[in-house]
Amino acid sequence: MTVRAGREFLAIPGPTNMPDEVLRAMHRPALDIYSDQMINLTDSLLSDLSKLFATKGRSYIYIANGHGAWEAVLSNVLSRGDKVLVLESGRFAIGWGNAARAMGAEVEVLKGDWRRAIRVEEVAARLAADKDHSIKAILAVQVDTASGAYNDIEAIGKAVKASGHPALFMVDTVASLGCMPFEMDQWGIDVTMSGSQKGLMTPPGLGFVAANDRAFAVHKTAGLRTPYWDWSERDGVEHYRKYAGTAPVHLLFALRQAIDMLFEEGLENVFERHRLLAEAVRRAVAVWAEGQVLGFNIAEAGERSNTVTTVTMSGDHDPAKLHRYCKEKCGVVLGVGIGDLQGQAFRIAHMGHVNAPMILGTLGVIEVGLSALDIPHGKGGTEAAIEWLGESVRA
């Protein structure tokens, strides 16, 4: 017996649910890729991506997922043997560093752990110790979707600038762009990258990069440049070079609609919606944690992200059973624990195309699953989320 009907709801941190308007935007004939209409579409998207990144630097669109965008960033500013400092706060900065190592860079990890955000003072101390400026780039993520950590990129950027160290500061915003504030220029970030399938509510397959003048100065002598990823190639006069060939026309239609929706709502309103819904999830998890089996992976409340919450499960209880119950019986797909948290956690995404009914429905289904599987938990988590929203979203 199940209580599900219709399509599954994705409470996973990517690919996220897409608005019907975005899906409909793709349901149209392709453009002539040499037409003025195509050129205008590209120009508008590149301009608006720079607005989302909050930069006066140049932006680029790649036919690639986030891992491709990682490689685009690295290949454009590094040479073989360059030293990269990776700031650990979960799985994804480490993954970016692994890509750099495979491409020929020397990689050093500033050790963190999966239960905390990056410690700014540790970054400052490591840069101060690098007297000969052997570190050429610093890699960090704003939100790690495995651990659920939120990193204070603004504070890290200030620490890098105050150190006087010339290393490029490079930031992954795959799980944060379009969901929370990000100020590339104001925060002292030289290069940033993101992807289409999370906060930007578009199918997977587009990667985005923005770079400032400091990054372009290094780019001129970067030894890892290859034709597909190369910024200089993509800055060529012919329009097709912006995509290194045929444009991903229908994904661009989707992206145009999604960005239009974000701007129509207003970015400040988008950020506040994510904050409110994230706190609703956290209120529920805090109540469930009273059963002493479930808990927050990120220990410090201020370091928990507004886009995904990673919930640990202790004892002999298996999060896979909860995942399976929610999916098969109720039609809600939770994120699984990955990396160091595999088999120990589940994840609740609250990013992109998400609203109160979606979040409250997800929390209700989780609570049904906890009860059905006899997993100890404090009662009333969903009610706590409802109470929070009722207090915060006034008539």
C-alpha positions in Angstrom: 0.0 0.0 0.0 1.3 3.5 -0.8 -0.1 7.0 -0.5 1.7 8.4 -3.5 0.2 9.7 -6.7 1.7 11.4 -9.7 5.3 12.2 -10.3 7.9 12.1 -7.6 8.9 15.2 -5.7 12.7 15.7 -5.6 14.0 16.8 -2.2 17.5 16.2 -3.4 20.2 18.8 -3.9 20.3 18.6 -7.6 18.9 18.2 -10.1 16.2 20.1 -8.3 12.6 20.5 -9.3 12.0 22.7 -12.3 9.1 25.2 -12.7 6.6 24.4 -15.3 7.4 27.7 -17.0 11.0 26.6 -17.5 9.9 23.2 -18.9 7.6 25.0 -21.3 10.3 27.4 -22.4 12.2 24.5 -23.9 9.2 23.2 -25.9 9.7 25.3 -29.0 11.7 25.1 -32.3 15.4 25.7 -32.3 16.8 29.0 -33.4 19.1 29.7 -36.4 22.3 29.7 -34.3 23.7 32.5 -36.6 20.7 34.8 -36.2 20.5 38.1 -34.4 18.0 36.5 -32.1 20.5 33.9 -31.0 23.2 36.5 -30.5 20.8 38.7 -28.4 19.9 35.7 -26.3 23.5 34.9 -25.5 24.4 38.5 -24.8 21.4 38.8 -22.4 22.4 35.6 -20.5 26.0 36.6 -20.1 25.0 40.0 -18.8 22.6 38.5 -16.3 25.0 35.9 -15.1 27.4 38.7 -14.3 24.6 40.3 -12.3 24.0 37.1 -10.4 27.7 36.8 -9.7 27.7 40.5 -8.8 30.8 41.2 -11.0 32.0 43.5 -13.6 34.2 40.7 -14.9 33.5 38.5 -17.9 31.2 35.5 -17.7 31.2 32.4 -19.7 28.7 29.6 -20.5 29.9 26.0 -21.0 28.0 23.0 -22.2 29.1 21.1 -19.1 28.0 20.2 -15.5 29.8 21.6 -12.4 32.7 19.2 -12.8 33.3 20.6 -16.3 33.1 24.2 -14.9 35.8 23.2 -12.3 38.0 22.1 -15.1 37.3 25.3 -17.1 38.4 27.4 -14.1 41.6 25.4 -13.4 42.7 25.1 -17.0 42.5 28.8 -17.6 44.6 30.0 -14.7 47.0 27.2 -13.8 50.2 25.7 -15.2 51.6 22.3 -14.5 53.2 22.2 -11.1 51.4 25.2 -9.7 50.4 24.9 -6.1 46.8 25.0 -5.1 45.4 25.4 -1.6 42.1 23.6 -1.0 39.9 24.7 1.9 38.1 21.6 3.2 34.6 21.7 4.5 33.1 18.5 3.0 33.4 16.7 -0.2 33.3 19.3 -3.0 36.3 21.5 -2.5 38.3 18.3 -2.1 36.8 17.1 -5.4 37.8 20.3 -7.1 41.3 19.8 -5.7 41.4 16.3 -7.0 40.6 17.6 -10.5 43.5 20.1 -10.2 45.9 17.3 -9.1 44.8 15.1 -12.1 45.5 18.0 -14.4 49.1 18.4 -13.0 48.8 20.8 -10.2 50.4 20.3 -6.8 47.5 20.3 -4.2 47.6 21.0 -0.5 44.5 20.6 1.6 44.0 22.9 4.5 42.4 20.2 6.7 38.9 20.8 8.0 36.2 18.3 8.7 32.7 17.4 7.6 31.0 18.9 10.7 32.2 22.5 10.4 32.8 25.4 8.1 36.2 26.8 7.0 38.0 28.5 9.8 39.0 32.0 8.5 41.9 32.3 11.0 43.4 29.1 9.7 43.4 30.4 6.2 45.0 33.6 7.3 47.7 31.7 9.2 48.5 29.4 6.2 48.8 32.3 3.8 51.1 34.2 6.3 53.3 31.2 6.5 53.7 31.0 2.7 56.5 33.5 2.6 57.6 32.7 -1.0 54.1 32.8 -2.3 54.3 29.3 -3.7 50.4 29.0 -3.5 49.0 30.2 -6.8 45.3 29.6 -6.1 42.9 29.0 -3.2 39.8 26.8 -3.8 36.6 27.0 -1.6 32.9 26.3 -1.9 30.3 28.6 -0.6 28.0 25.6 0.3 29.1 22.0 0.5 26.1 19.9 -0.5 27.5 16.8 1.1 28.1 18.1 4.6 25.6 21.0 4.5 28.3 23.5 5.5 28.0 27.2 4.7 31.3 29.0 4.4 31.7 32.7 5.0 33.2 33.6 1.7 33.1 37.3 2.4 35.2 36.8 5.6 37.7 34.5 3.8 38.0 37.0 1.0 38.8 39.8 3.4 41.4 37.5 5.1 43.1 36.8 1.7 43.2 40.5 0.8 44.5 41.5 4.3 47.3 38.9 3.9 48.6 40.6 0.8 49.1 37.2 -0.7 48.8 37.2 -4.6 47.1 33.8 -4.9 43.8 33.8 -6.9 40.8 33.2 -4.7 38.4 30.9 -6.5 34.9 29.9 -5.3 32.4 27.2 -6.2 28.8 28.5 -6.0 27.0 25.5 -7.5 24.8 25.1 -4.4 24.4 28.7 -3.6 24.0 30.9 -6.7 20.5 32.3 -6.9 19.7 31.2 -3.4 21.8 33.4 -1.1 23.9 36.6 -1.3 27.1 36.3 -3.3 29.2 39.4 -4.2 32.1 38.4 -6.3 33.7 41.8 -6.7 32.9 43.2 -3.3 34.2 40.1 -1.5 37.5 39.9 -3.4 36.9 36.8 -5.4 38.9 36.4 -8.6 37.1 33.5 -10.3 33.9 31.8 -9.6 31.9 29.0 -11.1 28.4 27.5 -10.9 25.9 25.1 -12.6 22.4 25.3 -13.9 20.6 22.5 -12.0 20.2 23.9 -8.5 19.3 27.5 -7.6 19.0 28.4 -11.3 16.2 25.9 -11.8 17.4 24.7 -15.2 18.2 21.2 -16.4 21.7 19.9 -15.8 24.2 20.6 -18.6 25.2 24.2 -18.3 28.3 25.4 -16.4 29.1 29.0 -15.7 32.3 30.8 -14.9 33.2 34.5 -14.2 36.7 36.0 -14.0 38.1 39.3 -13.1 41.2 41.2 -14.4 43.6 39.5 -12.0 42.5 36.2 -13.3 42.9 37.3 -16.9 46.5 38.5 -16.2 47.4 35.0 -15.0 45.4 33.4 -17.8 47.8 35.0 -20.4 50.6 32.6 -19.3 48.5 29.6 -18.0 50.0 26.4 -19.4 47.0 24.2 -19.0 44.8 26.0 -21.5 43.0 23.8 -24.0 40.8 24.9 -26.9 37.4 24.0 -25.5 37.8 25.6 -22.1 40.0 28.6 -23.2 38.5 32.0 -22.3 40.5 33.6 -25.1 39.0 31.3 -27.7 35.5 32.1 -26.3 36.2 35.8 -26.6 36.6 35.5 -30.3 34.5 37.7 -32.7 32.4 34.8 -34.1 29.3 34.1 -32.0 29.7 30.3 -32.2 33.0 30.5 -30.4 31.2 31.5 -27.2 30.1 27.8 -27.0 33.1 26.3 -28.8 30.6 25.2 -31.5 26.9 24.6 -31.6 25.0 26.4 -28.9 22.8 24.4 -26.4 19.8 26.3 -27.7 17.0 24.7 -25.6 19.0 24.8 -22.4 19.5 28.5 -23.1 15.7 28.9 -23.5 15.3 27.3 -20.1 18.0 29.4 -18.5 16.5 32.6 -19.9 13.1 31.8 -18.4 14.6 30.8 -15.0 16.6 33.9 -14.6 13.6 36.0 -15.7 11.7 34.4 -12.9 14.4 35.1 -10.3 14.6 38.8 -11.3 10.8 39.1 -11.3 10.6 37.8 -7.8 13.6 40.0 -6.8 16.8 38.5 -5.6 16.4 39.9 -2.0 13.0 38.1 -1.9 14.5 34.9 -3.3 17.2 35.0 -0.6 14.7 35.6 2.1 12.4 32.8 0.9 15.4 30.4 1.1 16.3 31.6 4.6 12.7 31.2 5.9 12.3 27.7 4.4 15.7 26.6 5.5 15.0 27.6 9.1 11.7 25.8 8.9 13.6 22.6 8.0 16.0 23.2 10.9 13.2 23.7 13.3 11.8 20.3 12.4 15.1 18.6 12.6 15.8 20.1 16.0 12.6 18.6 17.3 13.3 15.2 15.7 16.8 15.3 17.3 15.2 15.0 20.8 14.9 11.3 20.1 18.7 11.1 20.2 19.0 9.3 16.9 18.7 12.1 14.4 20.9 15.2 14.5 22.5 18.0 12.5 25.7 17.1 10.7 27.0 20.7 11.0 27.4 21.4 14.7 27.3 25.2 14.8 23.9 26.7 13.9 25.5 29.6 12.1 27.4 27.3 9.7 24.3 25.5 8.4 23.4 26.4 4.8 20.2 27.8 3.5 20.1 25.4 0.6 20.6 21.9 2.0 20.4 20.3 5.5 22.4 17.1 6.2 20.8 15.0 8.9 22.8 12.3 10.6 21.3 9.0 11.9 23.0 7.1 14.7 22.8 3.7 16.2 21.7 0.7 14.2 19.2 2.8 12.2 19.7 2.8 8.5 18.9 6.1 6.6 18.5 4.0 3.4 15.3 2.6 4.9 13.9 6.0 5.4 15.0 7.1 2.0 13.3 4.0 0.4 10.1 4.5 2.4 9.7 8.1 1.5 10.3 7.4 -2.2 8.3 4.2 -2.6 5.4 4.9 -0.2 5.0 8.7 -0.5 6.8 9.8 -3.7 9.4 12.1 -2.0 13.0 11.5 -2.9 15.5 12.5 -0.2 19.2 13.0 -0.8 21.4 10.2 0.4 24.5 10.6 2.5 27.6 10.8 0.3 31.4 10.6 0.8 32.3 10.3 4.5 28.6 10.3 5.4 27.5 7.5 3.1 25.2 5.2 5.1 25.1 7.7 8.0 22.9 10.5 6.9 20.2 11.8 4.6 19.9 15.2 3.1 16.9 17.6 2.6 17.3 20.1 -0.2 15.6 23.5 0.0 17.0 25.3 -3.0 15.8 26.7 -6.3 12.1 26.1 -7.2 10.9 25.5 -3.6 8.1 26.9 -1.6 6.2 26.4 1.7 3.9 23.6 0.5 6.8 21.7 -0.9 8.9 22.0 2.3 6.0 21.2 4.7 5.0 18.3 2.5 8.6 16.9 2.6 8.8 17.3 6.3 5.5 15.7 6.8 6.5 12.7 4.7 9.8 12.3 6.6 7.8 12.4 9.9 5.5 9.7 8.5 8.5 7.6 7.6 10.1 8.0 11.0 6.9 6.8 12.7 6.4 3.9 10.2 9.9 2.7 10.7 10.0 3.1 14.4 12.9 5.4 14.3 13.1 7.3 17.6 12.4 11.0 17.2 10.9 14.0 19.0 7.3 14.4 18.0 6.0 17.6 16.3 8.8 18.5 14.0 6.5 19.5 11.2 4.4 21.5 13.6 7.5 23.4 14.7 8.2 24.3 11.0 4.6 25.5 10.6 4.8 27.6 13.8 8.1 29.2 12.6 6.6 30.1 9.2 3.4 31.4 10.8 5.4 33.6 13.1 7.8 34.8 10.3 5.4 35.3 7.4 2.9 37.8 8.7 -0.5 38.6 7.1 
